[in-house]
């Protein structure tokens, strides 16, 4: 299994705030060492590795994670805490997961 993380650089050259937040959290939790590859999706360069992979996989949010299995199958994860729980098998709280889902999908509302 190979894990690729894709982080984004905005048109003004600054890092994507969510990507920076996730990277900081991964550093704190010592999870960066579990990434086999970190690609940059640079909005200023449509041919950057991360932009090409995002286009190929039809992913429109960052950061995202691609898990390539030994049989070639690929899974894409756009919700960090869900990725941590399901792929890296680290414990997360349900409240944190729901908070991240709501933050990433601001058009959602509670019934």
C-alpha positions, 0 to 999 in steps of 0.5 A, a space after each residue: 500500500 502506498 499513501 500519497 498526500 496532496 496539499 495545495 498552494 493558492 494562486 497568491 503563493 500562500 499555503 492552503 489554510 486547511 492544508 497547513 492545519 492538517 500538516 501541523 496536526 500530522 506533525 503533532 501526531 507523528 503521522 507524516 512518516 506514514 506518507 509515502 509521497 507528498 505532492 503539491 497542487 499549485 494553483 499557479 501551475 496546472 501541470 504541477 503533480 498535485 493538480 494533475 492527480 486532482 484532475 485525474 481523480 476529479 478531486 476538488 478539495 485539498 488536502 486529499 489522500 490517495 491510498 494505492 493498494 497493492 492490486 492497483 486499486 486507489 481510494 481517495 480520502 478528502 476528510 482528514 479525520 476519517 482518513 486517519 481513523 480508517 486508513 492509519 487506524 488511529 483513534 479519533 473522536 466522533 465529535 471531531 469527525 463531525 466538526 470536520 465534515 461540517 466545516 468541509 461542507 458548509 452547505 449542510 445543515 442539521 434537520 
